[in-house]
Amino acid sequence: MNRRFSVPLSLFTALLLATPLALLARADGTQVGNPAGNRLAIAPTADQATISKMVYGALSDSRLAYRPRPADQALSEDIFRRYLEALDGNRQFFTAADIARFEPYRASMGDAVREGDPSAAFAMFGIYRERVEQRVDYARKLLKKDFDFTGNERWEYDREKAPWAADSAALDALWRKSVMNDWLRLKIAGKEPAEIRKTLDKRYEQVARSVSELKGEDVFALFLNAYTASVDPHTDYLNPRSAENFNQQMSLSLEGIGAQLQRQDDVVVIREIIPGGPASMDGTLKAGDRIVGVGQGKTGAIEDVIGWRIDDVVAKIRGTKGTQVKLEYIPAESGIDGGHRTVTLTRQRVQLAEQAAKSKTYTIPAHAGAPERLIGVIELPTFYQDFEGRRRNGSDYTSATRDVARLLAEFKAKGVDGVVLDLRNNGGGSLDEAVQLTGLFIDQGPVVQQRESGGRVQVYSDRTPGVAWEGPLAVVVNRGSASASEIFAGAMQDYGRALIIGETTFGKGTVQNLLDLDRWPAAGEGPRYGQVKLTIAQFFRADGGSTQNKGVVPDITYPLSVDANEFGESTYDNALPWTRIAAVPHARYGNFAPLLPQLQQMHAARIADDLEFQWWSEDVSHYRAEAAKKYLSLNEAERRAERDRQEAQRKERQVIRKEKGLDLDPLAEETDDGLTANERDVVRDAAREKAAEKRPDPLQREAAAILANAIDLLEQDRTLSAQILPKTASAVRWTE
């Protein structure tokens, strides 16, 4: 089956908490997870040379890549720049002298990829690792001193475009302010000096440890992805482990025990037990338990995994369905020095239901002669599909479209008046799913056009007669809605099938395909080379316009949460430009243009009295103003005043919610504890994450209210309804 994707970025590099490179290393240089404790050898391999040549061959071939790029001077300079950004994007480790030392590599990076010789990238990484160790050593020494927080100093944290530090002394000055900020944040959170020193010392030691844990395959992937990103913003190299994770995320399933894991200090901790998985069904393990050993089968020797990288531990725990894994663990209530216990679990296929489509309903009160409305909302986080499951069994496989169809049937049974499909922060996924999902709401017709590198245009259409939902429909989007989300939203807009509400979308109009570099593996070998996700085509809406760079512009707009120059396709320096091709004939179920002024007026009047919506707008404005400064004050009085303002604001809002009978904010009492994610209590942090999902969502509720208004207006004004929803719209209707 052809796996076509429409995603803005790699969905992820691991299912479980990938660590940013800038926060990675171990001071003694030993590889954690290497029983021999040998210093990690960072050198390219013969396989990596082969992979580099294969990837270059694919991305320089016009028959495969939509915009092939040869290994010329400009490409070399791009790879050099992007690799530096991958290592030290905030310019806090390298000095200007280091960059000058790397200068001879600038002109040869393209040749290095083509010829399969990444040795220059490995040499640069070696210097990077040294610099990380030096910076961490300096930061830890600073903790022995006291700081003065009464002055006017400030920490300028955004250094992406800053000049490289002149020397070590200049880096010392930068790092002193960074450490001061970390200290001040903990101090304001109520921590005592001794506790602050202990917390930060462990934090900085972890920075160095994580870098030293990086293997040659990690360094190679960084380098090769600097190359792929130079060709196209959405082309990526996935090593075998990343490729497996990508496919699992797309299918919303994996084969293992069904537990979300998180590394804390030297131990992997269970963050959450996934309902329905082997661990959940067995009932022995629980959140907070620490996994210290893993064995294969009932009788296999248990291997000590303390200090291992989390992905290495996960690889030991995952396995083929029906096989057994034995875990040695320390119960959460026993503390780190508690007694060890063991449990044997049989691996099964686990469905990641938390990431699947979900539904809820809103009751919109009667007003001005309009009746009460029940509006159903479907939240779709990604366009997922189990490709292998579909190949093996075409009648039963995980699919976003199948799940949405089931939820629509449930809405019909409840008698909802309209449906809102929430695609906010849906970064895309399967292109086929975008086409099939569109088919739930239109009665056959073209959905999206795809133009390949040679210029051939192919039209992908819904060919299934009938619709799953013929009633009123709205789609809510934001800047994080991308690719497949834009295909769907664009089709709904082109057909006049739905109101589009929210913010202008991401603006990604290209299609990717996975090219398996292990197409001909040797007998008995597993994945060896990985996969490359390469751009093969550009997609266009049925009306001929592209979403590339411009995105989908909503009919009813919300205040911007992020500017186009901060996030989205337009921020990529090598993104394809906007263009258009010929439109394809398609039905037009409605034209909402005459209705929009009234809806916009009603929306403006309602949000003027909607406290939650106003609070959201205020918070967005405040956040954007603070982010624009790109610095934090290191004056304690100023920081405390800001903290006190925020706490008072949260408490005041919660009081108002109680007085007015509004939904309470479950995180209203939460304050900044100054800790990073892996420093917090795992169980409490997971619970906080769950609570955040229950916070009031004024934007979603407002989308439901806008749709209810549209239904009311069309039912009350038959002349307007006939103008907006012509009877020639065949099977799809908005009103009786």
Secondary structure, DSSP 8 states (H G I E B T S, - for coil): ---EEE-SS-S-S-SS----GGG---TT-B-TT-TT--B------HHHHHHHHHHHHHHT-TTT-SS---S-HHHHHHHHHHHHHHHHTT-SS-BHHHHHHHGGGGGGHHHHHHHT-THHHHHHHHHHHHHHHHHHHHHHHHTTS----SS--EE----TTS--BSSHHHHHHHHHHHHHHHHHHHHHTT--HHHHHHHHHHHHHHHHHHHHH--HHHHHHHHHHHHHHHH-TT-EEE-HHHHHHHHHHHHTEEEE--EEEEEETTEEEEEEE-TTSHHHHH----TT-EEEEEEETTTS--EE-TT--HHHHHHHH---TT-EEEEEEE-GGG-TTS--EEEEEE-EEEE-GGGS-EEEEEEE--BTTB--EEEEEEE---B-B-HHHHHH-TTS--BHHHHHHHHHHHHHHHT-SEEEEE-TT---EEHHHHHHHHHTTSSSEEEEEEEETTS-EEEEEE---S-S--S-EEEEE-TT--THHHHHHHHHHHTT-SEEEES------EEEEEEETTSS--TT----S-EEEEEEEEEEETTSB--TTT----SEE---SS-TTTSSGGG-TT-----B------------GGGHHHHHHHHHHHHHS-HHHHHHHHHHHHHHHHHHH--EE--HHHHHHHHHHHHHHHHHHHHHHHHHT----TTTT----S--GGGS-HHHHHHHHHHHTTS--HHHHHHHHHHHHHHHHHHH-HHHHHHHS-GGGTT--S--
